[in-house]
Amino acid sequence: MAYFAKLENNIVTEVIAISNDICGEPTLTFPDTDAAGRAFIANTLKFAGVWKQTSFNNNFRGRYAGIGYTYDPAADEFIAPPVEEIDEP
């Protein structure tokens, strides 16, 4: 499966899975799979917005994107939200 994160103001709001063959694998590799997947999302699924491919195995864009993660366009990677500290009683 190929995974794509929807961005709103560079914050991940949704993550979807698309079949690898739709993204052109195994013939294509990242970043070409990113373009193929975004075209499928826009033209076939008719989902609006900005979508970026994310790697479940952390092979590109830093890490797998989850909801609430931030996308850094300069570094072309996803950044996890800060871990909140829990006060122990």
Protein Blocks (a to p, Z undefined) as FASTA:
>chain_A
ZZddddeehiafbdcdddfklnopakbccfklmmmmmmmmmmmnopgcjdddddfklpgg
hiacdehiacdfklopacdddddddddZZ
